[in-house]
Amino acid sequence: MPDSFQAPCPLCNLPCTAFLEDYGKWMHFSCRCCRELKVSKMVIGKLRAESNDVREQLSQQARALVEGEYLHIAAADQRSLQPRGLSAWIAEVRRSL
């Protein structure tokens, strides 16, 4: 992995291998527990501040993915989500190219 470093997984907090993508806008995590995830640097702090239950649900979703898939966590459209009290981020499954 290019310029990889050790960082805590934003879901389970275990040490994992991470590297920056897209000029530092995204962090790609390779975790022995949660497998592969890509997280926008705009929401990583908010994700880490979520309750253990929310992060555990996301971790379970990530663990259920098949080879070649990863959990992609990005900023949500705040205008439509925040007034309703929903999260500032959205998670979806994507396939590696």
PDB file as gemmi writes it, atoms N, CA and C in Angstrom:
CRYST1    1.000    1.000    1.000  90.00  90.00  90.00 P 1                      
ATOM      1  N   MET A   1       0.838  -1.178   0.000  1.00  0.00           N  
ATOM      2  CA  MET A   1       0.000   0.000   0.000  1.00  0.00           C  
ATOM      3  C   MET A   1       0.888   1.247   0.000  1.00  0.00           C  
ATOM      4  N   PRO A   2       0.555   2.234  -0.797  1.00  0.00           N  
ATOM      5  CA  PRO A   2       1.384   3.437  -0.854  1.00  0.00           C  
ATOM      6  C   PRO A   2       1.287   4.265   0.427  1.00  0.00           C  
ATOM      7  N   ASP A   3       2.436   4.591   0.996  1.00  0.00           N  
ATOM      8  CA  ASP A   3       2.488   5.456   2.180  1.00  0.00           C  
ATOM      9  C   ASP A   3       1.521   5.036   3.281  1.00  0.00           C  
ATOM     10  N   SER A   4       1.519   3.751   3.604  1.00  0.00           N  
ATOM     11  CA  SER A   4       0.613   3.271   4.648  1.00  0.00           C  
ATOM     12  C   SER A   4       1.154   3.623   6.029  1.00  0.00           C  
ATOM     13  N   PHE A   5       0.242   3.692   6.993  1.00  0.00           N  
ATOM     14  CA  PHE A   5       0.603   3.990   8.371  1.00  0.00           C  
ATOM     15  C   PHE A   5      -0.387   3.278   9.283  1.00  0.00           C  
ATOM     16  N   GLN A   6      -0.075   3.177  10.546  1.00  0.00           N  
ATOM     17  CA  GLN A   6      -0.959   2.561  11.522  1.00  0.00           C  
ATOM     18  C   GLN A   6      -1.894   3.636  12.098  1.00  0.00           C  
ATOM     19  N   ALA A   7      -3.176   3.278  12.207  1.00  0.00           N  
ATOM     20  CA  ALA A   7      -4.181   4.191  12.755  1.00  0.00           C  
ATOM     21  C   ALA A   7      -5.289   3.355  13.377  1.00  0.00           C  
ATOM     22  N   PRO A   8      -6.011   3.887  14.355  1.00  0.00           N  
ATOM     23  CA  PRO A   8      -7.144   3.139  14.918  1.00  0.00           C  
ATOM     24  C   PRO A   8      -8.294   3.078  13.918  1.00  0.00           C  
ATOM     25  N   CYS A   9      -8.927   1.930  13.834  1.00  0.00           N  
ATOM     26  CA  CYS A   9     -10.099   1.774  12.984  1.00  0.00           C  
ATOM     27  C   CYS A   9     -11.208   2.685  13.529  1.00  0.00           C  
ATOM     28  N   PRO A  10     -11.891   3.453  12.685  1.00  0.00           N  
ATOM     29  CA  PRO A  10     -12.946   4.344  13.180  1.00  0.00           C  
ATOM     30  C   PRO A  10     -14.188   3.607  13.679  1.00  0.00           C  
ATOM     31  N   LEU A  11     -14.291   2.300  13.400  1.00  0.00           N  
ATOM     32  CA  LEU A  11     -15.449   1.536  13.852  1.00  0.00           C  
ATOM     33  C   LEU A  11     -15.163   0.743  15.119  1.00  0.00           C  
ATOM     34  N   CYS A  12     -14.083  -0.054  15.116  1.00  0.00           N  
ATOM     35  CA  CYS A  12     -13.812  -0.925  16.267  1.00  0.00           C  
ATOM     36  C   CYS A  12     -12.659  -0.423  17.137  1.00  0.00           C  
ATOM     37  N   ASN A  13     -11.925   0.571  16.661  1.00  0.00           N  
ATOM     38  CA  ASN A  13     -10.815   1.186  17.382  1.00  0.00           C  
ATOM     39  C   ASN A  13      -9.570   0.295  17.498  1.00  0.00           C  
ATOM     40  N   LEU A  14      -9.547  -0.850  16.814  1.00  0.00           N  
ATOM     41  CA  LEU A  14      -8.351  -1.685  16.794  1.00  0.00           C  
ATOM     42  C   LEU A  14      -7.312  -1.055  15.864  1.00  0.00           C  
ATOM     43  N   PRO A  15      -6.021  -1.300  16.126  1.00  0.00           N  
ATOM     44  CA  PRO A  15      -4.996  -0.786  15.208  1.00  0.00           C  
ATOM     45  C   PRO A  15      -5.165  -1.428  13.832  1.00  0.00           C  
ATOM     46  N   CYS A  16      -5.018  -0.636  12.788  1.00  0.00           N  
ATOM     47  CA  CYS A  16      -5.125  -1.167  11.435  1.00  0.00           C  
ATOM     48  C   CYS A  16      -4.193  -0.384  10.515  1.00  0.00           C  
ATOM     49  N   THR A  17      -4.074  -0.872   9.304  1.00  0.00           N  
ATOM     50  CA  THR A  17      -3.269  -0.192   8.297  1.00  0.00           C  
ATOM     51  C   THR A  17      -4.163   0.798   7.572  1.00  0.00           C  
ATOM     52  N   ALA A  18      -3.661   2.001   7.376  1.00  0.00           N  
ATOM     53  CA  ALA A  18      -4.439   3.042   6.708  1.00  0.00           C  
ATOM     54  C   ALA A  18      -3.549   3.769   5.713  1.00  0.00           C  
ATOM     55  N   PHE A  19      -4.183   4.369   4.717  1.00  0.00           N  
ATOM     56  CA  PHE A  19      -3.474   5.275   3.831  1.00  0.00           C  
ATOM     57  C   PHE A  19      -4.454   6.289   3.265  1.00  0.00           C  
ATOM     58  N   LEU A  20      -3.906   7.401   2.822  1.00  0.00           N  
ATOM     59  CA  LEU A  20      -4.723   8.483   2.282  1.00  0.00           C  
ATOM     60  C   LEU A  20      -4.973   8.263   0.797  1.00  0.00           C  
ATOM     61  N   GLU A  21      -6.154   8.675   0.342  1.00  0.00           N  
ATOM     62  CA  GLU A  21      -6.515   8.604  -1.072  1.00  0.00           C  
ATOM     63  C   GLU A  21      -7.082   9.943  -1.508  1.00  0.00           C  
ATOM     64  N   ASP A  22      -7.115  10.164  -2.817  1.00  0.00           N  
ATOM     65  CA  ASP A  22      -7.718  11.350  -3.415  1.00  0.00           C  
ATOM     66  C   ASP A  22      -7.179  12.634  -2.774  1.00  0.00           C  
ATOM     67  N   TYR A  23      -5.866  12.765  -2.801  1.00  0.00           N  
ATOM     68  CA  TYR A  23      -5.191  13.960  -2.290  1.00  0.00           C  
ATOM     69  C   TYR A  23      -5.505  14.230  -0.819  1.00  0.00           C  
ATOM     70  N   GLY A  24      -5.646  13.164  -0.039  1.00  0.00           N  
ATOM     71  CA  GLY A  24      -5.863  13.292   1.399  1.00  0.00           C  
ATOM     72  C   GLY A  24      -7.306  13.522   1.813  1.00  0.00           C  
ATOM     73  N   LYS A  25      -8.254  13.444   0.882  1.00  0.00           N  
ATOM     74  CA  LYS A  25      -9.659  13.665   1.217  1.00  0.00           C  
ATOM     75  C   LYS A  25     -10.309  12.422   1.842  1.00  0.00           C  
ATOM     76  N   TRP A  26      -9.727  11.257   1.602  1.00  0.00           N  
ATOM     77  CA  TRP A  26     -10.273   9.981   2.074  1.00  0.00           C  
ATOM     78  C   TRP A  26      -9.216   9.194   2.807  1.00  0.00           C  
ATOM     79  N   MET A  27      -9.649   8.412   3.802  1.00  0.00           N  
ATOM     80  CA  MET A  27      -8.755   7.467   4.459  1.00  0.00           C  
ATOM     81  C   MET A  27      -9.264   6.062   4.159  1.00  0.00           C  
ATOM     82  N   HIS A  28      -8.369   5.218   3.686  1.00  0.00           N  
ATOM     83  CA  HIS A  28      -8.680   3.824   3.392  1.00  0.00           C  
ATOM     84  C   HIS A  28      -8.114   3.003   4.545  1.00  0.00           C  
ATOM     85  N   PHE A  29      -8.978   2.243   5.221  1.00  0.00           N  
ATOM     86  CA  PHE A  29      -8.574   1.417   6.360  1.00  0.00           C  
ATOM     87  C   PHE A  29      -8.653  -0.049   5.978  1.00  0.00           C  
ATOM     88  N   SER A  30      -7.646  -0.798   6.376  1.00  0.00           N  
ATOM     89  CA  SER A  30      -7.643  -2.247   6.235  1.00  0.00           C  
ATOM     90  C   SER A  30      -7.511  -2.814   7.654  1.00  0.00           C  
ATOM     91  N   CYS A  31      -8.641  -3.277   8.192  1.00  0.00           N  
ATOM     92  CA  CYS A  31      -8.739  -3.698   9.590  1.00  0.00           C  
ATOM     93  C   CYS A  31      -8.934  -5.210   9.664  1.00  0.00           C  
ATOM     94  N   ARG A  32      -8.276  -5.856  10.608  1.00  0.00           N  
ATOM     95  CA  ARG A  32      -8.434  -7.311  10.733  1.00  0.00           C  
ATOM     96  C   ARG A  32      -9.830  -7.686  11.226  1.00  0.00           C  
ATOM     97  N   CYS A  33     -10.538  -6.753  11.830  1.00  0.00           N  
ATOM     98  CA  CYS A  33     -11.896  -7.002  12.304  1.00  0.00           C  
ATOM     99  C   CYS A  33     -12.941  -6.534  11.289  1.00  0.00           C  
ATOM    100  N   CYS A  34     -12.844  -5.295  10.856  1.00  0.00           N  
ATOM    101  CA  CYS A  34     -13.872  -4.680  10.002  1.00  0.00           C  
ATOM    102  C   CYS A  34     -13.578  -4.780   8.506  1.00  0.00           C  
ATOM    103  N   ARG A  35     -12.473  -5.371   8.156  1.00  0.00           N  
ATOM    104  CA  ARG A  35     -12.061  -5.560   6.765  1.00  0.00           C  
ATOM    105  C   ARG A  35     -11.722  -4.231   6.107  1.00  0.00           C  
ATOM    106  N   GLU A  36     -12.354  -3.914   4.972  1.00  0.00           N  
ATOM    107  CA  GLU A  36     -11.988  -2.719   4.203  1.00  0.00           C  
ATOM    108  C   GLU A  36     -13.041  -1.629   4.338  1.00  0.00           C  
ATOM    109  N   LEU A  37     -12.583  -0.398   4.601  1.00  0.00           N  
ATOM    110  CA  LEU A  37     -13.475   0.744   4.590  1.00  0.00           C  
ATOM    111  C   LEU A  37     -12.752   1.967   4.070  1.00  0.00           C  
ATOM    112  N   LYS A  38     -13.513   2.831   3.442  1.00  0.00           N  
ATOM    113  CA  LYS A  38     -13.004   4.123   2.996  1.00  0.00           C  
ATOM    114  C   LYS A  38     -13.896   5.183   3.624  1.00  0.00           C  
ATOM    115  N   VAL A  39     -13.259   6.129   4.326  1.00  0.00           N  
ATOM    116  CA  VAL A  39     -14.005   7.123   5.097  1.00  0.00           C  
ATOM    117  C   VAL A  39     -13.550   8.524   4.688  1.00  0.00           C  
ATOM    118  N   SER A  40     -14.514   9.373   4.412  1.00  0.00           N  
ATOM    119  CA  SER A  40     -14.214  10.766   4.115  1.00  0.00           C  
ATOM    120  C   SER A  40     -13.598  11.420   5.349  1.00  0.00           C  
ATOM    121  N   LYS A  41     -12.539  12.189   5.141  1.00  0.00           N  
ATOM    122  CA  LYS A  41     -11.923  12.880   6.276  1.00  0.00           C  
ATOM    123  C   LYS A  41     -12.858  13.937   6.853  1.00  0.00           C  
ATOM    124  N   MET A  42     -13.891  14.345   6.105  1.00  0.00           N  
ATOM    125  CA  MET A  42     -14.861  15.323   6.605  1.00  0.00           C  
ATOM    126  C   MET A  42     -15.722  14.742   7.727  1.00  0.00           C  
ATOM    127  N   VAL A  43     -15.884  13.419   7.769  1.00  0.00           N  
ATOM    128  CA  VAL A  43     -16.795  12.818   8.750  1.00  0.00           C  
ATOM    129  C   VAL A  43     -16.105  11.860   9.726  1.00  0.00           C  
ATOM    130  N   ILE A  44     -14.825  11.664   9.595  1.00  0.00           N  
ATOM    131  CA  ILE A  44     -14.164  10.653  10.432  1.00  0.00           C  
ATOM    132  C   ILE A  44     -14.289  10.969  11.915  1.00  0.00           C  
ATOM    133  N   GLY A  45     -14.178  12.227  12.295  1.00  0.00           N  
ATOM    134  CA  GLY A  45     -14.326  12.606  13.698  1.00  0.00           C  
ATOM    135  C   GLY A  45     -15.737  12.366  14.208  1.00  0.00           C  
ATOM    136  N   LYS A  46     -16.719  12.687  13.380  1.00  0.00           N  
ATOM    137  CA  LYS A  46     -18.122  12.468  13.758  1.00  0.00           C  
ATOM    138  C   LYS A  46     -18.423  10.980  13.882  1.00  0.00           C  
ATOM    139  N   LEU A  47     -17.838  10.195  13.010  1.00  0.00           N  
ATOM    140  CA  LEU A  47     -18.043   8.748  13.057  1.00  0.00           C  
ATOM    141  C   LEU A  47     -17.451   8.171  14.344  1.00  0.00           C  
ATOM    142  N   ARG A  48     -16.255   8.608  14.692  1.00  0.00           N  
ATOM    143  CA  ARG A  48     -15.620   8.115  15.924  1.00  0.00           C  
ATOM    144  C   ARG A  48     -16.386   8.552  17.171  1.00  0.00           C  
ATOM    145  N   ALA A  49     -17.135   9.641  17.075  1.00  0.00           N  
ATOM    146  CA  ALA A  49     -17.906  10.150  18.219  1.00  0.00           C  
ATOM    147  C   ALA A  49     -19.266   9.469  18.356  1.00  0.00           C  
ATOM    148  N   GLU A  50     -19.650   8.649  17.383  1.00  0.00           N  
ATOM    149  CA  GLU A  50     -20.933   7.941  17.450  1.00  0.00           C  
ATOM    150  C   GLU A  50     -20.925   6.943  18.602  1.00  0.00           C  
ATOM    151  N   SER A  51     -22.102   6.504  18.995  1.00  0.00           N  
ATOM    152  CA  SER A  51     -22.217   5.526  20.083  1.00  0.00           C  
ATOM    153  C   SER A  51     -21.580   4.203  19.666  1.00  0.00           C  
ATOM    154  N   ASN A  52     -21.224   3.405  20.662  1.00  0.00           N  
ATOM    155  CA  ASN A  52     -20.658   2.086  20.385  1.00  0.00           C  
ATOM    156  C   ASN A  52     -21.624   1.226  19.591  1.00  0.00           C  
ATOM    157  N   ASP A  53     -22.922   1.360  19.858  1.00  0.00           N  
ATOM    158  CA  ASP A  53     -23.927   0.567  19.142  1.00  0.00           C  
ATOM    159  C   ASP A  53     -23.916   0.882  17.646  1.00  0.00           C  
ATOM    160  N   VAL A  54     -23.868   2.151  17.304  1.00  0.00           N  
ATOM    161  CA  VAL A  54     -23.860   2.553  15.890  1.00  0.00           C  
ATOM    162  C   VAL A  54     -22.603   2.037  15.205  1.00  0.00           C  
ATOM    163  N   ARG A  55     -21.457   2.224  15.856  1.00  0.00           N  
ATOM    164  CA  ARG A  55     -20.199   1.766  15.255  1.00  0.00           C  
ATOM    165  C   ARG A  55     -20.159   0.248  15.150  1.00  0.00           C  
ATOM    166  N   GLU A  56     -20.732  -0.467  16.120  1.00  0.00           N  
ATOM    167  CA  GLU A  56     -20.770  -1.931  16.053  1.00  0.00           C  
ATOM    168  C   GLU A  56     -21.652  -2.396  14.895  1.00  0.00           C  
ATOM    169  N   GLN A  57     -22.777  -1.720  14.659  1.00  0.00           N  
ATOM    170  CA  GLN A  57     -23.642  -2.076  13.530  1.00  0.00           C  
ATOM    171  C   GLN A  57     -22.902  -1.898  12.204  1.00  0.00           C  
ATOM    172  N   LEU A  58     -22.164  -0.799  12.074  1.00  0.00           N  
ATOM    173  CA  LEU A  58     -21.390  -0.571  10.861  1.00  0.00           C  
ATOM    174  C   LEU A  58     -20.271  -1.598  10.723  1.00  0.00           C  
ATOM    175  N   SER A  59     -19.645  -1.953  11.835  1.00  0.00           N  
ATOM    176  CA  SER A  59     -18.595  -2.969  11.819  1.00  0.00           C  
ATOM    177  C   SER A  59     -19.155  -4.312  11.359  1.00  0.00           C  
ATOM    178  N   GLN A  60     -20.332  -4.676  11.847  1.00  0.00           N  
ATOM    179  CA  GLN A  60     -20.969  -5.927  11.423  1.00  0.00           C  
ATOM    180  C   GLN A  60     -21.280  -5.898   9.934  1.00  0.00           C  
ATOM    181  N   GLN A  61     -21.751  -4.755   9.443  1.00  0.00           N  
ATOM    182  CA  GLN A  61     -22.031  -4.624   8.015  1.00  0.00           C  
ATOM    183  C   GLN A  61     -20.746  -4.798   7.205  1.00  0.00           C  
ATOM    184  N   ALA A  62     -19.665  -4.190   7.675  1.00  0.00           N  
ATOM    185  CA  ALA A  62     -18.386  -4.301   6.971  1.00  0.00           C  
ATOM    186  C   ALA A  62     -17.865  -5.735   6.991  1.00  0.00           C  
ATOM    187  N   ARG A  63     -18.014  -6.419   8.108  1.00  0.00           N  
ATOM    188  CA  ARG A  63     -17.534  -7.810   8.208  1.00  0.00           C  
ATOM    189  C   ARG A  63     -18.310  -8.751   7.301  1.00  0.00           C  
ATOM    190  N   ALA A  64     -19.542  -8.411   6.976  1.00  0.00           N  
ATOM    191  CA  ALA A  64     -20.384  -9.273   6.140  1.00  0.00           C  
ATOM    192  C   ALA A  64     -20.089  -9.127   4.643  1.00  0.00           C  
ATOM    193  N   LEU A  65     -19.256  -8.180   4.269  1.00  0.00           N  
ATOM    194  CA  LEU A  65     -18.978  -7.957   2.854  1.00  0.00           C  
ATOM    195  C   LEU A  65     -18.130  -9.078   2.273  1.00  0.00           C  
ATOM    196  N   VAL A  66     -18.269  -9.288   0.983  1.00  0.00           N  
ATOM    197  CA  VAL A  66     -17.498 -10.323   0.298  1.00  0.00           C  
ATOM    198  C   VAL A  66     -16.212  -9.716  -0.266  1.00  0.00           C  
ATOM    199  N   GLU A  67     -15.322 -10.565  -0.683  1.00  0.00           N  
ATOM    200  CA  GLU A  67     -14.050 -10.130  -1.275  1.00  0.00           C  
ATOM    201  C   GLU A  67     -14.315  -9.151  -2.418  1.00  0.00           C  
ATOM    202  N   GLY A  68     -13.592  -8.053  -2.433  1.00  0.00           N  
ATOM    203  CA  GLY A  68     -13.744  -7.056  -3.482  1.00  0.00           C  
ATOM    204  C   GLY A  68     -14.735  -5.953  -3.148  1.00  0.00           C  
ATOM    205  N   GLU A  69     -15.402  -6.041  -2.007  1.00  0.00           N  
ATOM    206  CA  GLU A  69     -16.324  -5.000  -1.571  1.00  0.00           C  
ATOM    207  C   GLU A  69     -15.723  -4.252  -0.388  1.00  0.00           C  
ATOM    208  N   TYR A  70     -16.154  -3.012  -0.204  1.00  0.00           N  
ATOM    209  CA  TYR A  70     -15.729  -2.231   0.955  1.00  0.00           C  
ATOM    210  C   TYR A  70     -16.868  -1.333   1.398  1.00  0.00           C  
ATOM    211  N   LEU A  71     -16.803  -0.877   2.630  1.00  0.00           N  
ATOM    212  CA  LEU A  71     -17.797   0.044   3.169  1.00  0.00           C  
ATOM    213  C   LEU A  71     -17.312   1.466   2.915  1.00  0.00           C  
ATOM    214  N   HIS A  72     -18.106   2.247   2.221  1.00  0.00           N  
ATOM    215  CA  HIS A  72     -17.781   3.617   1.824  1.00  0.00           C  
ATOM    216  C   HIS A  72     -18.613   4.555   2.704  1.00  0.00           C  
ATOM    217  N   ILE A  73     -17.940   5.391   3.501  1.00  0.00           N  
ATOM    218  CA  ILE A  73     -18.636   6.275   4.438  1.00  0.00           C  
ATOM    219  C   ILE A  73     -18.313   7.721   4.068  1.00  0.00           C  
ATOM    220  N   ALA A  74     -19.359   8.442   3.641  1.00  0.00           N  
ATOM    221  CA  ALA A  74     -19.189   9.798   3.125  1.00  0.00           C  
ATOM    222  C   ALA A  74     -20.119  10.767   3.848  1.00  0.00           C  
ATOM    223  N   ALA A  75     -19.879  12.051   3.619  1.00  0.00           N  
ATOM    224  CA  ALA A  75     -20.750  13.085   4.177  1.00  0.00           C  
ATOM    225  C   ALA A  75     -22.109  13.022   3.496  1.00  0.00           C  
ATOM    226  N   ALA A  76     -23.153  13.152   4.288  1.00  0.00           N  
ATOM    227  CA  ALA A  76     -24.518  13.192   3.752  1.00  0.00           C  
ATOM    228  C   ALA A  76     -24.881  14.628   3.411  1.00  0.00           C  
ATOM    229  N   ASP A  77     -25.924  14.788   2.651  1.00  0.00           N  
ATOM    230  CA  ASP A  77     -26.447  16.111   2.329  1.00  0.00           C  
ATOM    231  C   ASP A  77     -27.050  16.694   3.598  1.00  0.00           C  
ATOM    232  N   GLN A  78     -26.346  17.595   4.242  1.00  0.00           N  
ATOM    233  CA  GLN A  78     -26.772  18.115   5.538  1.00  0.00           C  
ATOM    234  C   GLN A  78     -28.088  18.876   5.461  1.00  0.00           C  
ATOM    235  N   ARG A  79     -28.376  19.498   4.356  1.00  0.00           N  
ATOM    236  CA  ARG A  79     -29.630  20.260   4.249  1.00  0.00           C  
ATOM    237  C   ARG A  79     -30.836  19.350   4.413  1.00  0.00           C  
ATOM    238  N   SER A  80     -30.767  18.140   3.877  1.00  0.00           N  
ATOM    239  CA  SER A  80     -31.945  17.274   3.947  1.00  0.00           C  
ATOM    240  C   SER A  80     -31.928  16.371   5.179  1.00  0.00           C  
ATOM    241  N   LEU A  81     -30.754  16.051   5.722  1.00  0.00           N  
ATOM    242  CA  LEU A  81     -30.698  15.089   6.811  1.00  0.00           C  
ATOM    243  C   LEU A  81     -30.657  15.721   8.198  1.00  0.00           C  
ATOM    244  N   GLN A  82     -29.883  16.745   8.391  1.00  0.00           N  
ATOM    245  CA  GLN A  82     -29.693  17.290   9.725  1.00  0.00           C  
ATOM    246  C   GLN A  82     -30.978  17.791  10.381  1.00  0.00           C  
ATOM    247  N   PRO A  83     -31.883  18.480   9.680  1.00  0.00           N  
ATOM    248  CA  PRO A  83     -33.108  18.935  10.354  1.00  0.00           C  
ATOM    249  C   PRO A  83     -33.962  17.785  10.888  1.00  0.00           C  
ATOM    250  N   ARG A  84     -33.832  16.623  10.308  1.00  0.00           N  
ATOM    251  CA  ARG A  84     -34.612  15.485  10.777  1.00  0.00           C  
ATOM    252  C   ARG A  84     -33.867  14.685  11.845  1.00  0.00           C  
ATOM    253  N   GLY A  85     -32.706  15.155  12.250  1.00  0.00           N  
ATOM    254  CA  GLY A  85     -31.977  14.502  13.322  1.00  0.00           C  
ATOM    255  C   GLY A  85     -31.222  13.259  12.904  1.00  0.00           C  
ATOM    256  N   LEU A  86     -31.012  13.076  11.609  1.00  0.00           N  
ATOM    257  CA  LEU A  86     -30.276  11.907  11.146  1.00  0.00           C  
ATOM    258  C   LEU A  86     -28.791  12.208  11.118  1.00  0.00           C  
ATOM    259  N   SER A  87     -28.015  11.217  10.791  1.00  0.00           N  
ATOM    260  CA  SER A  87     -26.562  11.316  10.824  1.00  0.00           C  
ATOM    261  C   SER A  87     -26.011  12.274   9.769  1.00  0.00           C  
ATOM    262  N   ALA A  88     -24.830  12.791  10.038  1.00  0.00           N  
ATOM    263  CA  ALA A  88     -24.146  13.674   9.097  1.00  0.00           C  
ATOM    264  C   ALA A  88     -23.370  12.883   8.055  1.00  0.00           C  
ATOM    265  N   TRP A  89     -23.447  11.564   8.106  1.00  0.00           N  
ATOM    266  CA  TRP A  89     -22.730  10.716   7.152  1.00  0.00           C  
ATOM    267  C   TRP A  89     -23.659   9.615   6.653  1.00  0.00           C  
ATOM    268  N   ILE A  90     -23.229   8.985   5.561  1.00  0.00           N  
ATOM    269  CA  ILE A  90     -23.980   7.883   4.972  1.00  0.00           C  
ATOM    270  C   ILE A  90     -23.010   6.773   4.603  1.00  0.00           C  
ATOM    271  N   ALA A  91     -23.394   5.528   4.874  1.00  0.00           N  
ATOM    272  CA  ALA A  91     -22.546   4.366   4.577  1.00  0.00           C  
ATOM    273  C   ALA A  91     -23.198   3.538   3.484  1.00  0.00           C  
ATOM    274  N   GLU A  92     -22.370   3.085   2.542  1.00  0.00           N  
ATOM    275  CA  GLU A  92     -22.881   2.229   1.481  1.00  0.00           C  
ATOM    276  C   GLU A  92     -21.799   1.244   1.058  1.00  0.00           C  
ATOM    277  N   VAL A  93     -22.232   0.130   0.495  1.00  0.00           N  
ATOM    278  CA  VAL A  93     -21.308  -0.899   0.009  1.00  0.00           C  
ATOM    279  C   VAL A  93     -20.897  -0.552  -1.408  1.00  0.00           C  
ATOM    280  N   ARG A  94     -19.603  -0.653  -1.678  1.00  0.00           N  
ATOM    281  CA  ARG A  94     -19.084  -0.435  -3.030  1.00  0.00           C  
ATOM    282  C   ARG A  94     -18.143  -1.570  -3.396  1.00  0.00           C  
ATOM    283  N   ARG A  95     -17.937  -1.748  -4.683  1.00  0.00           N  
ATOM    284  CA  ARG A  95     -17.024  -2.770  -5.182  1.00  0.00           C  
ATOM    285  C   ARG A  95     -15.722  -2.102  -5.585  1.00  0.00           C  
ATOM    286  N   SER A  96     -14.601  -2.771  -5.280  1.00  0.00           N  
ATOM    287  CA  SER A  96     -13.296  -2.286  -5.715  1.00  0.00           C  
ATOM    288  C   SER A  96     -13.177  -2.451  -7.224  1.00  0.00           C  
ATOM    289  N   LEU A  97     -12.470  -1.553  -7.847  1.00  0.00           N  
ATOM    290  CA  LEU A  97     -12.278  -1.643  -9.297  1.00  0.00           C  
ATOM    291  C   LEU A  97     -11.185  -2.600  -9.653  1.00  0.00           C  
TER     292      LEU A  97                                                      
END                                                                             
